[in-house]
Amino acid sequence: MTPGAKVTVIGLDEELEKSFREFTPEDYEALRPHEIARKKSVPEEVGDAVAQAGADLRAQVSFLGEVAAKLPGTIASRKRLRWPEVGRIFESAGANAVPIVSLISILVGLIIAFESVQPLEQFGAQIYVANMIGLVMVRELGPLLAAILLAGRSGSAFAAEIGTMKVNEELNALETLGLDPIRFLVIQRITAGVLLTPLLTCYGTFMGVLGGVVVMLGLGFPLNLIFHQLAGAVHLKDLALAMAKGVVFGAIVSGVGCLRGLQTKEGPSAVGVSTTRAVVTSILLIVIADAVFSVIFFMLTR
């Protein structure tokens, strides 16, 4: 128990030896009983929060610059980008998410239609429910729902995969072999996210509009009249806005997931913390980006 003393443990069973070697000083600090820390004052807590936010912002900017610098060269080389890996991620993060996107989008379309029928009925304008569904799903909820579902389902998976690799020191092994983790792991996931999110946006928007159309048919409106209202309300600029949002949201979700995975620390709860941070940060940045898109679109269409 002498402070700073070096201790050697010998003669353990093989299983105990493995568990003992995997137990790190960080685990000891996290699990041992701690003395009750002095309660910080409000200014100290605010200062610590601001310092952490600043450090995190610097890390995000540095990560963005590193990815932007290595992305063109990696994409230009077919061997570096590893398109089979992009296809695997595209399938696991995109194609396998189709059922949940379908269910949630249809239900959201039904909810919007049912909630807007009664107010518009007071003015005899129930037919404009179709216009509302088209605009809301194409401009806002289609891209937003696809991005949030991708953040919760795939962004967290990216953080968990890379975080587990870092905890197991596989990232250090890649660097020892002369492989850059950004080129080898991150760019493939960002490329797949940018490609699949617009497709999920289109599909989710269609399913949401389909849910609203079902409600309109149930109210007795003919199908050709519903399509006429939709065609008059939704224009190409609205579709272009949805696709642009899908590209940006896909880059945000995949990039943040990879960044949080690379920031994973050691310890039993490190991967869980990184996964939570990836989802929270992705949703926050998605909402901020959506607000910026709304302001820019409003200014351009005045």
Backbone bond lengths (Angstrom), bond angles and torsions (degrees), N, CA, C in turn:
res aa  C-N    CA-C-N  psi(-1)  N-CA   C-N-CA  omega(-1)  CA-C   N-CA-C  phi
1 M - - - 1.456 - - 1.532 112.31 -
2 T 1.325 117.20 9.01 1.457 120.16 178.15 1.520 110.03 -69.42
3 P 1.332 118.48 129.01 1.472 119.95 -179.76 1.520 111.04 -58.77
4 G 1.319 116.01 131.08 1.456 120.98 177.46 1.512 114.65 82.19
5 A 1.332 118.04 0.95 1.463 119.86 -178.73 1.527 110.73 -72.93
6 K 1.331 116.76 148.45 1.464 122.71 176.53 1.527 109.05 -95.67
7 V 1.334 115.85 128.45 1.459 121.78 -175.35 1.522 108.94 -120.06
8 T 1.318 117.06 137.89 1.459 123.18 176.71 1.522 109.08 -118.89
9 V 1.333 116.80 130.48 1.462 122.37 178.86 1.524 107.95 -111.19
10 I 1.323 116.97 125.95 1.473 121.41 -178.89 1.524 108.70 -131.75
11 G 1.323 114.73 158.74 1.453 120.88 173.27 1.512 114.81 84.83
12 L 1.337 118.85 13.28 1.455 120.12 178.95 1.526 110.32 -77.52
13 D 1.330 116.54 154.87 1.458 120.05 171.50 1.514 110.14 -62.92
14 E 1.325 115.60 161.57 1.465 120.04 -174.91 1.520 111.76 -61.05
15 E 1.353 117.14 -44.32 1.465 119.97 -179.29 1.522 111.18 -66.72
16 L 1.341 116.29 -42.03 1.458 119.43 178.05 1.530 111.51 -66.25
17 E 1.329 115.79 -35.90 1.460 119.87 178.27 1.530 110.94 -61.98
18 K 1.338 115.75 -42.72 1.466 119.92 179.49 1.512 110.79 -64.19
19 S 1.346 117.56 -45.49 1.468 120.74 179.18 1.525 110.85 -63.12
20 F 1.341 116.02 -39.87 1.459 119.65 -178.56 1.524 111.00 -65.76
21 R 1.333 117.17 -40.18 1.464 120.03 -179.04 1.527 111.78 -68.92
22 E 1.325 116.58 -29.34 1.468 119.74 179.68 1.523 112.63 -80.23
23 F 1.313 117.70 -11.37 1.460 121.68 -179.66 1.521 108.54 -81.59
24 T 1.321 117.64 113.95 1.454 123.50 -173.21 1.523 111.30 -97.52
25 P 1.329 117.75 163.32 1.470 119.86 173.63 1.523 113.05 -57.90
26 E 1.345 116.56 -31.90 1.473 119.26 177.38 1.521 110.64 -65.42
27 D 1.350 117.08 -38.59 1.462 119.65 176.14 1.529 110.81 -61.81
28 Y 1.330 115.61 -41.40 1.468 119.30 -179.73 1.528 110.82 -62.21
29 E 1.333 116.55 -44.32 1.459 119.73 -179.49 1.521 111.45 -66.27
30 A 1.344 116.81 -32.84 1.463 119.80 -177.74 1.529 112.30 -77.10
31 L 1.348 116.37 -30.28 1.466 119.80 -172.27 1.525 114.04 -100.39
32 R 1.340 118.25 -22.87 1.463 118.57 -176.47 1.524 110.53 -73.41
33 P 1.322 117.77 153.58 1.472 120.34 178.00 1.521 110.88 -62.65
34 H 1.290 116.18 135.44 1.456 122.02 179.75 1.526 109.94 -110.82
35 E 1.299 113.77 150.02 1.455 118.31 172.17 1.523 109.53 -71.03
36 I 1.289 115.66 151.33 1.458 119.89 179.48 1.520 109.11 -63.76
37 A 1.317 115.13 117.75 1.462 119.57 -177.09 1.529 110.64 -72.53
38 R 1.313 112.94 154.17 1.455 118.26 177.53 1.517 109.73 -66.32
39 K 1.300 115.78 133.41 1.451 120.21 -179.32 1.518 109.97 -70.02
40 K 1.337 114.61 126.85 1.456 119.31 -178.36 1.522 110.21 -78.23
41 S 1.299 113.62 151.01 1.463 119.20 175.56 1.523 109.63 -77.65
42 V 1.318 115.29 165.85 1.466 120.13 -179.75 1.534 111.77 -60.51
43 P 1.341 120.32 -45.96 1.473 119.01 177.60 1.528 113.01 -59.39
44 E 1.360 117.28 -37.18 1.463 119.61 178.49 1.524 111.44 -65.79
45 E 1.324 117.04 -42.74 1.458 119.86 178.85 1.523 111.39 -64.43
46 V 1.341 115.92 -41.35 1.459 119.45 177.70 1.522 110.78 -63.38
47 G 1.325 116.33 -41.90 1.463 119.47 178.77 1.506 112.77 -63.76
48 D 1.356 116.49 -42.73 1.466 119.58 177.68 1.532 111.50 -62.72
49 A 1.332 116.51 -40.64 1.466 119.78 179.81 1.527 111.05 -64.74
50 V 1.336 116.41 -41.58 1.469 119.70 179.08 1.523 110.57 -65.76
51 A 1.348 116.64 -41.19 1.464 119.74 178.89 1.525 111.25 -63.36
52 Q 1.334 117.54 -42.36 1.467 120.75 178.32 1.521 111.20 -65.24
53 A 1.337 116.63 -40.32 1.464 119.55 178.47 1.529 110.88 -64.47
54 G 1.332 116.39 -40.35 1.466 119.19 177.90 1.518 112.43 -64.88
55 A 1.340 116.82 -43.05 1.460 120.09 178.44 1.522 111.14 -63.71
56 D 1.336 116.62 -40.10 1.459 120.07 178.76 1.522 111.11 -66.31
57 L 1.333 117.00 -38.50 1.465 120.19 178.09 1.523 110.57 -64.31
58 R 1.332 117.17 -41.75 1.467 120.18 177.52 1.526 110.80 -62.13
59 A 1.329 116.40 -40.31 1.467 119.62 178.97 1.526 111.16 -64.49
60 Q 1.332 116.91 -40.18 1.456 120.15 179.23 1.530 111.73 -65.79
61 V 1.326 116.42 -42.46 1.474 119.80 179.26 1.522 110.40 -65.29
62 S 1.339 116.69 -42.29 1.466 120.26 178.25 1.528 111.49 -62.60
63 F 1.324 116.11 -42.79 1.469 120.45 178.37 1.521 110.79 -63.74
64 L 1.330 116.74 -42.83 1.465 120.54 179.21 1.520 111.32 -61.77
65 G 1.336 116.66 -42.93 1.460 119.70 178.80 1.514 112.26 -65.00
66 E 1.338 117.34 -39.77 1.467 120.81 179.72 1.518 110.93 -65.38
67 V 1.336 116.85 -42.69 1.461 120.09 178.59 1.526 110.69 -65.37
68 A 1.336 116.58 -44.25 1.474 120.07 -179.87 1.526 111.59 -62.41
69 A 1.333 117.26 -33.66 1.461 120.14 -179.70 1.525 112.28 -73.35
70 K 1.338 116.80 -33.70 1.464 120.26 -175.62 1.522 113.60 -96.44
71 L 1.338 117.52 -12.44 1.463 120.20 -175.78 1.527 113.14 -65.74
72 P 1.360 120.11 -48.79 1.483 118.47 -177.02 1.524 113.12 -59.38
73 G 1.346 117.10 -45.40 1.456 119.30 -178.87 1.519 112.85 -65.35
74 T 1.312 115.89 -34.79 1.473 119.08 -179.98 1.520 111.40 -71.47
75 I 1.335 116.97 -42.62 1.462 120.10 179.46 1.524 111.03 -65.83
76 A 1.350 116.89 -35.90 1.463 119.94 -178.34 1.525 112.08 -66.87
77 S 1.322 117.80 -23.83 1.458 121.49 -179.32 1.526 109.58 -103.45
78 R 1.304 118.38 119.48 1.458 122.14 -178.53 1.520 111.46 -65.79
79 K 1.341 117.21 -35.70 1.456 119.99 -178.55 1.525 111.39 -72.02
80 R 1.319 117.35 -36.22 1.455 119.93 -179.38 1.529 111.86 -69.56
81 L 1.329 116.73 -39.68 1.466 119.47 -175.22 1.521 112.19 -72.96
82 R 1.316 117.54 -29.11 1.473 121.56 179.89 1.529 110.96 57.98
83 W 1.307 115.45 72.02 1.462 121.26 -178.02 1.529 113.66 -60.22
84 P 1.335 120.76 -33.10 1.477 117.92 174.39 1.527 113.04 -58.85
85 E 1.321 117.34 -36.13 1.462 119.96 176.49 1.522 110.87 -67.89
86 V 1.334 116.70 -38.50 1.464 119.97 175.73 1.527 110.33 -61.49
87 G 1.330 116.69 -41.66 1.457 119.88 178.08 1.522 112.63 -64.24
88 R 1.327 116.90 -38.35 1.465 119.78 178.02 1.530 110.82 -63.80
89 I 1.324 116.54 -44.82 1.463 120.51 178.79 1.525 110.40 -66.09
90 F 1.332 115.98 -38.49 1.464 120.49 178.39 1.525 110.40 -59.63
91 E 1.325 116.64 -40.32 1.468 119.98 179.77 1.525 111.88 -71.04
92 S 1.335 116.82 -47.52 1.460 119.95 -176.09 1.521 112.72 -69.60
93 A 1.342 116.92 -37.70 1.461 120.02 -177.34 1.517 113.04 -90.13
94 G 1.345 117.66 -26.71 1.455 120.45 -175.54 1.512 114.71 -106.43
95 A 1.321 116.13 -60.83 1.466 119.55 -176.32 1.528 111.83 -63.61
96 N 1.317 116.88 -39.02 1.461 119.60 -179.95 1.524 113.09 -73.49
97 A 1.341 117.26 -11.05 1.464 120.61 178.11 1.523 112.62 -91.78
98 V 1.334 117.49 -3.12 1.464 120.49 -177.67 1.531 112.86 -59.70
99 P 1.323 120.86 -43.86 1.475 118.71 -179.21 1.524 113.77 -59.91
100 I 1.320 118.84 -46.51 1.459 120.31 -178.41 1.524 111.28 -69.28
101 V 1.335 117.63 -35.24 1.466 120.47 176.20 1.521 109.96 -65.31
102 S 1.317 117.28 -40.46 1.464 120.43 179.20 1.522 110.95 -62.03
103 L 1.315 116.73 -49.18 1.457 120.72 -176.79 1.522 111.78 -61.47
104 I 1.320 116.44 -50.38 1.465 119.73 -175.84 1.522 110.89 -67.99
105 S 1.319 118.68 -39.90 1.467 120.81 -178.84 1.530 111.07 -65.31
106 I 1.324 117.11 -43.66 1.469 119.64 178.56 1.522 110.69 -62.31
107 L 1.324 116.63 -44.17 1.464 119.48 -179.93 1.523 111.80 -64.73
108 V 1.320 117.64 -38.70 1.468 120.20 177.80 1.521 110.51 -64.93
109 G 1.342 117.27 -40.95 1.456 119.90 176.54 1.525 112.21 -61.96
110 L 1.329 116.28 -42.26 1.471 120.02 176.57 1.530 111.08 -62.14
111 I 1.311 117.23 -42.72 1.461 120.43 -178.44 1.524 111.33 -63.70
112 I 1.337 115.83 -45.88 1.469 119.17 179.86 1.520 110.59 -60.43
113 A 1.332 116.73 -43.20 1.459 119.96 -178.73 1.524 111.57 -64.60
114 F 1.325 116.96 -47.31 1.467 119.79 -178.71 1.523 111.93 -65.18
115 E 1.326 117.59 -39.23 1.460 120.26 -177.81 1.524 112.61 -72.30
116 S 1.326 118.16 -25.96 1.465 120.69 -178.13 1.531 113.39 -94.33
117 V 1.337 117.33 -11.60 1.466 119.51 -177.82 1.524 110.95 -65.99
118 Q 1.319 117.46 -49.53 1.461 120.05 -174.88 1.527 113.70 -64.19
119 P 1.341 120.02 -47.28 1.478 117.67 176.92 1.524 113.78 -59.91
120 L 1.343 117.06 -41.78 1.462 119.43 -179.64 1.523 111.99 -71.98
121 E 1.342 117.01 -24.09 1.464 120.02 178.83 1.527 111.33 -64.76
122 Q 1.325 117.71 -29.15 1.457 120.94 179.45 1.529 112.21 -63.54
123 F 1.338 116.29 -25.27 1.461 121.10 -179.40 1.527 112.01 -108.06
124 G 1.335 116.62 7.30 1.459 119.93 -178.88 1.510 113.37 66.20
125 A 1.336 116.78 32.61 1.468 121.22 -174.85 1.522 111.53 -121.61
126 Q 1.322 116.98 38.30 1.455 120.00 -178.19 1.527 112.79 -63.24
127 I 1.315 117.30 -26.90 1.449 120.37 -178.88 1.529 111.66 -63.14
128 Y 1.336 116.18 -25.05 1.471 119.54 -178.38 1.522 112.27 -77.38
129 V 1.326 117.30 -1.03 1.467 119.76 170.77 1.528 109.55 -59.64
130 A 1.308 117.85 -38.16 1.469 121.50 178.38 1.523 110.91 -61.73
131 N 1.336 117.26 -42.94 1.462 120.07 177.35 1.523 111.24 -60.33
132 M 1.336 115.13 -44.21 1.469 119.36 -178.09 1.525 111.16 -63.44
133 I 1.322 116.33 -44.75 1.467 119.16 -179.38 1.520 110.67 -61.93
134 G 1.329 116.64 -44.27 1.455 119.92 -179.54 1.519 112.37 -59.97
135 L 1.335 116.90 -48.41 1.455 120.17 -177.67 1.532 111.93 -67.60
136 V 1.326 115.96 -45.48 1.469 119.41 -176.40 1.532 110.96 -65.28
137 M 1.321 117.16 -44.03 1.456 119.52 -177.51 1.523 111.51 -71.22
138 V 1.326 118.06 -40.99 1.465 119.77 -176.53 1.520 110.93 -73.03
139 R 1.315 117.04 -47.33 1.470 119.71 -174.37 1.526 113.56 -77.48
140 E 1.326 117.17 -39.98 1.460 119.12 -169.30 1.523 113.90 -120.18
141 L 1.330 116.59 -67.07 1.462 119.09 -166.65 1.524 113.36 -69.89
142 G 1.319 118.42 -31.29 1.465 119.80 178.18 1.521 111.88 -59.70
143 P 1.343 117.88 -59.12 1.477 118.62 177.59 1.517 113.53 -62.88
144 L 1.347 116.92 -38.19 1.458 120.25 -176.03 1.531 111.52 -67.14
145 L 1.332 117.00 -45.15 1.463 120.25 179.48 1.528 111.43 -64.33
146 A 1.325 116.56 -43.12 1.465 119.46 179.69 1.527 110.93 -61.83
147 A 1.334 116.61 -41.86 1.464 119.81 -178.61 1.524 111.86 -68.81
148 I 1.328 117.48 -42.29 1.465 120.07 -179.31 1.527 110.78 -66.91
149 L 1.327 116.90 -41.25 1.468 119.18 176.58 1.521 110.89 -64.06
150 L 1.327 116.99 -38.71 1.456 120.22 178.31 1.527 110.54 -65.81
151 A 1.344 116.75 -38.08 1.468 120.08 178.68 1.521 111.50 -64.62
152 G 1.343 116.35 -44.40 1.453 119.30 -178.86 1.510 113.74 -72.74
153 R 1.323 116.37 -29.96 1.467 119.02 -174.56 1.523 112.61 -97.76
154 S 1.333 117.46 -43.99 1.460 120.54 -172.44 1.524 113.11 -106.78
155 G 1.352 117.58 -37.16 1.451 118.82 177.89 1.520 111.53 -61.43
156 S 1.319 116.31 -40.58 1.467 120.42 176.67 1.527 110.69 -65.19
157 A 1.331 116.75 -36.20 1.470 119.74 178.76 1.529 110.90 -66.29
158 F 1.342 117.04 -39.66 1.465 119.88 176.70 1.526 110.67 -60.32
159 A 1.333 116.24 -45.94 1.458 120.17 -179.95 1.527 111.23 -63.22
160 A 1.326 116.90 -41.66 1.464 120.23 -179.45 1.529 111.60 -66.83
161 E 1.335 117.55 -41.84 1.462 120.47 -179.33 1.524 111.35 -63.30
162 I 1.333 116.15 -52.30 1.465 119.35 -177.57 1.526 110.51 -69.62
163 G 1.345 117.07 -36.25 1.454 119.60 177.64 1.519 112.44 -62.91
164 T 1.317 117.01 -41.53 1.461 120.60 177.41 1.523 110.79 -64.55
165 M 1.318 117.13 -38.74 1.462 120.32 176.90 1.522 111.26 -63.61
166 K 1.330 116.65 -36.70 1.465 118.38 179.12 1.524 111.00 -71.24
167 V 1.342 117.03 -41.72 1.469 119.75 178.72 1.528 110.46 -61.27
168 N 1.320 117.43 -38.37 1.463 122.02 179.30 1.524 113.01 -83.12
169 E 1.333 116.58 5.56 1.469 123.11 177.99 1.523 112.72 63.65
170 E 1.329 116.78 25.09 1.465 119.66 176.57 1.522 110.99 -73.75
171 L 1.336 117.84 -30.42 1.464 120.06 176.59 1.526 110.56 -65.57
172 N 1.324 117.05 -38.98 1.468 119.79 175.71 1.522 110.73 -63.70
173 A 1.332 116.69 -35.93 1.466 119.85 178.06 1.526 110.73 -65.78
174 L 1.344 116.61 -39.10 1.462 119.28 177.37 1.526 111.03 -62.05
175 E 1.327 116.40 -43.68 1.463 119.35 179.19 1.527 111.32 -65.43
176 T 1.329 116.41 -34.88 1.460 119.57 177.24 1.524 111.26 -64.14
177 L 1.330 116.03 -34.44 1.466 120.63 178.10 1.522 112.62 -80.96
178 G 1.337 117.05 0.62 1.455 120.75 179.22 1.512 114.43 84.67
179 L 1.338 117.53 18.55 1.463 122.18 -179.73 1.528 109.45 -104.72
180 D 1.309 115.89 129.29 1.455 121.60 179.55 1.535 109.29 -80.77
181 P 1.339 119.68 122.71 1.476 120.12 179.51 1.521 113.27 -59.81
182 I 1.335 117.61 -31.15 1.470 119.52 178.76 1.521 110.29 -64.48
183 R 1.332 116.84 -47.18 1.465 120.57 179.37 1.522 111.60 -71.54
184 F 1.329 116.54 -36.65 1.459 120.23 -171.53 1.527 112.82 -82.31
185 L 1.343 118.21 -29.72 1.458 121.04 -174.13 1.520 114.09 -121.89
186 V 1.319 116.77 -44.00 1.463 120.41 -168.19 1.519 112.19 -76.88
187 I 1.319 116.88 -48.37 1.468 119.91 -173.24 1.524 111.03 -63.70
188 Q 1.323 118.46 -34.95 1.471 120.56 176.86 1.526 111.00 -61.16
189 R 1.318 117.27 -41.84 1.465 120.83 -178.65 1.525 111.31 -71.82
190 I 1.316 117.42 -38.19 1.464 119.66 177.71 1.526 110.27 -66.80
191 T 1.335 117.34 -41.69 1.471 120.33 178.32 1.522 110.64 -61.30
192 A 1.329 116.88 -45.27 1.464 119.82 178.87 1.525 111.25 -63.81
193 G 1.337 117.75 -40.30 1.464 120.19 179.46 1.519 112.55 -64.57
194 V 1.325 116.75 -40.84 1.469 120.17 179.47 1.525 111.24 -67.09
195 L 1.326 117.70 -33.47 1.461 120.58 -179.11 1.526 113.14 -78.78
196 L 1.323 117.27 -38.24 1.468 119.28 -172.63 1.520 113.88 -86.80
197 T 1.330 119.17 -27.61 1.461 120.09 -176.74 1.531 112.78 -64.19
198 P 1.341 120.98 -43.72 1.475 118.29 175.08 1.526 113.09 -59.80
199 L 1.336 117.34 -35.41 1.464 119.56 178.47 1.526 110.81 -67.81
200 L 1.338 116.72 -42.98 1.461 119.43 175.93 1.526 111.12 -63.96
201 T 1.331 116.49 -33.95 1.468 120.36 177.58 1.524 110.76 -63.43
202 C 1.334 116.81 -47.23 1.477 120.43 178.31 1.530 110.55 -60.25
203 Y 1.314 116.00 -45.76 1.461 119.30 -177.63 1.522 111.46 -66.49
204 G 1.334 117.35 -44.82 1.455 120.15 179.38 1.520 112.19 -64.15
205 T 1.337 117.40 -37.74 1.461 120.84 177.37 1.516 110.99 -63.61
206 F 1.325 116.05 -44.03 1.462 119.63 178.93 1.523 111.56 -61.59
207 M 1.333 116.69 -43.06 1.466 119.32 -179.21 1.523 111.26 -67.73
208 G 1.332 117.77 -35.90 1.454 120.23 176.77 1.519 112.13 -65.25
209 V 1.332 116.23 -43.96 1.466 119.73 176.75 1.520 110.49 -63.79
210 L 1.333 116.52 -37.28 1.459 119.95 178.22 1.531 111.04 -61.69
211 G 1.333 117.52 -40.20 1.458 120.18 176.84 1.512 112.27 -61.69
212 G 1.333 117.12 -40.34 1.461 120.14 176.62 1.517 112.89 -68.06
213 V 1.326 116.47 -36.73 1.464 120.38 178.63 1.528 110.49 -64.03
214 V 1.320 117.06 -37.24 1.469 120.60 178.26 1.527 110.19 -61.26
215 V 1.323 117.22 -42.13 1.461 120.60 178.25 1.524 110.47 -64.63
216 M 1.331 116.97 -42.27 1.467 120.15 179.76 1.523 111.09 -63.51
217 L 1.327 116.71 -39.75 1.461 119.03 176.88 1.521 111.07 -64.04
218 G 1.340 115.51 -37.06 1.454 118.64 177.74 1.521 112.90 -65.93
219 L 1.328 117.50 -25.49 1.468 121.43 177.72 1.526 112.58 -81.84
220 G 1.336 116.95 -5.73 1.455 119.89 175.83 1.512 115.29 101.05
221 F 1.335 118.95 6.93 1.463 120.71 179.25 1.522 109.60 -82.74
222 P 1.331 117.94 137.88 1.471 120.31 179.62 1.532 110.96 -70.64
223 L 1.323 115.34 153.63 1.457 120.95 -174.95 1.523 111.89 -65.21
224 N 1.330 117.75 -39.31 1.467 119.30 -178.78 1.527 111.92 -65.91
225 L 1.340 117.95 -33.57 1.458 120.76 177.28 1.532 111.01 -68.82
226 I 1.327 116.29 -38.67 1.475 120.02 178.05 1.521 110.30 -63.44
227 F 1.323 116.88 -45.12 1.464 120.27 178.82 1.530 111.26 -64.08
228 H 1.305 117.45 -35.64 1.464 120.51 177.74 1.531 110.78 -63.17
229 Q 1.321 116.61 -42.52 1.465 120.38 178.32 1.530 111.23 -65.44
230 L 1.338 115.74 -40.99 1.459 118.73 178.80 1.522 111.95 -64.76
231 A 1.329 116.39 -42.12 1.463 120.20 -179.88 1.514 111.41 -65.35
232 G 1.314 117.70 -32.27 1.458 120.25 179.36 1.517 113.13 -78.32
233 A 1.332 117.02 -23.32 1.468 120.39 -177.04 1.522 112.78 -92.07
234 V 1.329 117.89 -36.03 1.467 121.99 -175.01 1.517 109.25 -102.19
235 H 1.331 116.12 128.78 1.463 121.83 -179.27 1.523 109.81 -119.75
236 L 1.335 114.96 174.57 1.454 120.01 -178.42 1.529 112.12 -63.25
237 K 1.329 116.71 -33.54 1.462 118.54 179.51 1.525 111.38 -64.95
238 D 1.331 116.82 -31.78 1.457 119.52 176.73 1.530 111.04 -68.43
239 L 1.322 116.76 -41.35 1.461 120.20 176.85 1.523 111.41 -65.00
240 A 1.359 116.50 -39.79 1.463 119.90 177.70 1.524 111.03 -62.94
241 L 1.335 116.72 -39.07 1.463 120.30 177.04 1.525 111.20 -63.15
242 A 1.323 117.10 -41.95 1.467 120.49 178.83 1.526 111.25 -63.31
243 M 1.337 117.81 -41.36 1.454 120.32 179.20 1.532 111.44 -66.99
244 A 1.332 116.77 -40.13 1.464 119.73 177.68 1.525 110.87 -62.73
245 K 1.317 116.51 -42.36 1.469 119.79 176.60 1.526 110.58 -61.70
246 G 1.326 117.22 -41.17 1.451 119.99 -179.93 1.523 112.46 -60.57
247 V 1.332 116.94 -41.82 1.470 120.39 179.12 1.525 110.69 -63.64
248 V 1.339 116.47 -48.12 1.473 120.29 -178.40 1.524 110.87 -65.56
249 F 1.335 117.10 -44.67 1.465 120.09 -179.34 1.532 111.04 -63.47
250 G 1.331 116.92 -38.75 1.465 119.49 178.17 1.515 111.95 -63.80
251 A 1.344 116.85 -40.64 1.463 120.05 177.15 1.521 111.04 -64.86
252 I 1.337 117.09 -38.88 1.471 120.46 179.65 1.521 110.98 -64.49
253 V 1.321 116.68 -49.78 1.471 120.23 -175.64 1.521 111.38 -63.24
254 S 1.315 117.38 -49.40 1.466 119.95 -177.57 1.528 111.30 -69.14
255 G 1.337 116.97 -39.66 1.464 119.50 -179.91 1.517 112.29 -65.94
256 V 1.320 116.94 -45.04 1.468 120.00 -179.92 1.523 110.69 -65.91
257 G 1.326 117.73 -40.14 1.456 120.08 177.90 1.521 112.09 -59.73
258 C 1.335 116.63 -43.60 1.468 120.13 178.64 1.527 111.50 -67.83
259 L 1.337 116.92 -40.65 1.463 120.34 180.00 1.525 111.22 -62.03
260 R 1.331 117.39 -46.64 1.460 119.51 179.71 1.527 111.18 -64.72
261 G 1.319 117.07 -32.90 1.457 119.28 175.83 1.519 111.75 -65.27
262 L 1.331 117.49 -41.71 1.459 120.60 178.53 1.520 112.10 -69.06
263 Q 1.341 117.70 -24.25 1.461 121.52 179.77 1.526 112.75 -87.21
264 T 1.313 118.31 3.76 1.459 121.07 -177.59 1.524 110.76 -61.60
265 K 1.327 115.77 134.85 1.455 121.25 177.87 1.520 110.02 -97.49
266 E 1.312 115.82 -179.76 1.460 120.00 179.02 1.521 110.02 -86.06
267 G 1.337 115.14 155.15 1.447 119.52 178.43 1.512 111.67 129.58
268 P 1.318 117.99 163.56 1.471 121.21 -176.36 1.520 114.21 -67.96
269 S 1.321 117.65 -26.70 1.465 120.56 -176.58 1.516 112.93 -105.89
270 A 1.328 117.97 9.09 1.463 120.56 -172.64 1.525 111.71 -65.63
271 V 1.334 117.36 -43.19 1.467 119.96 -177.71 1.528 110.39 -65.98
272 G 1.335 117.41 -40.51 1.458 120.24 177.62 1.519 112.39 -62.53
273 V 1.331 116.54 -40.07 1.466 120.16 178.23 1.522 110.48 -64.41
274 S 1.318 117.46 -43.36 1.466 120.67 178.97 1.523 111.84 -63.42
275 T 1.318 116.99 -40.16 1.467 120.82 178.36 1.520 111.16 -62.77
276 T 1.327 116.38 -45.43 1.474 119.91 178.72 1.513 111.29 -62.33
277 R 1.320 116.93 -44.51 1.460 120.66 179.80 1.526 111.44 -63.08
278 A 1.334 116.59 -36.23 1.469 119.82 179.42 1.522 111.00 -63.48
279 V 1.338 117.24 -45.73 1.467 120.26 -178.35 1.526 110.85 -66.67
280 V 1.338 117.01 -46.27 1.469 120.39 -177.43 1.522 110.64 -63.75
281 T 1.328 117.36 -46.86 1.465 120.47 -179.27 1.522 111.33 -64.41
282 S 1.328 117.18 -40.53 1.469 120.23 -179.98 1.523 111.16 -61.91
283 I 1.331 117.40 -47.16 1.460 119.97 -179.14 1.524 110.98 -63.85
284 L 1.336 117.06 -40.85 1.462 120.26 178.43 1.525 111.31 -61.59
285 L 1.332 117.20 -47.80 1.461 120.23 -179.79 1.526 112.00 -67.65
286 I 1.321 117.72 -32.50 1.468 120.46 176.98 1.524 110.45 -63.63
287 V 1.331 117.12 -45.07 1.463 120.25 179.91 1.526 110.56 -65.21
288 I 1.334 117.07 -41.16 1.473 119.73 177.96 1.525 110.50 -62.67
289 A 1.340 116.82 -45.67 1.466 119.81 179.18 1.522 111.41 -63.10
290 D 1.331 117.34 -37.74 1.463 120.54 178.30 1.527 111.03 -64.58
291 A 1.331 116.69 -39.29 1.472 119.61 176.78 1.525 110.96 -64.28
292 V 1.335 116.98 -40.48 1.471 120.04 178.02 1.517 110.54 -63.84
293 F 1.330 117.72 -43.12 1.467 121.23 176.72 1.527 110.85 -59.08
294 S 1.327 116.99 -42.64 1.464 120.30 -178.23 1.517 111.34 -62.96
295 V 1.333 116.99 -42.56 1.464 120.45 179.79 1.525 110.54 -65.82
296 I 1.341 116.26 -45.83 1.473 119.67 -179.29 1.516 110.55 -63.42
297 F 1.331 118.38 -43.68 1.457 121.38 -179.27 1.523 110.87 -64.28
298 F 1.326 116.53 -38.70 1.455 120.08 178.21 1.528 111.32 -64.11
299 M 1.330 116.97 -42.69 1.457 120.61 -179.72 1.527 112.04 -67.18
300 L 1.343 116.69 -35.83 1.464 120.12 -178.08 1.526 112.87 -76.50
301 T 1.325 118.19 -23.22 1.457 120.98 -175.86 1.522 113.84 -105.94
302 R 1.316 116.42 10.54 1.479 118.37 179.21 1.517 110.63 -70.46
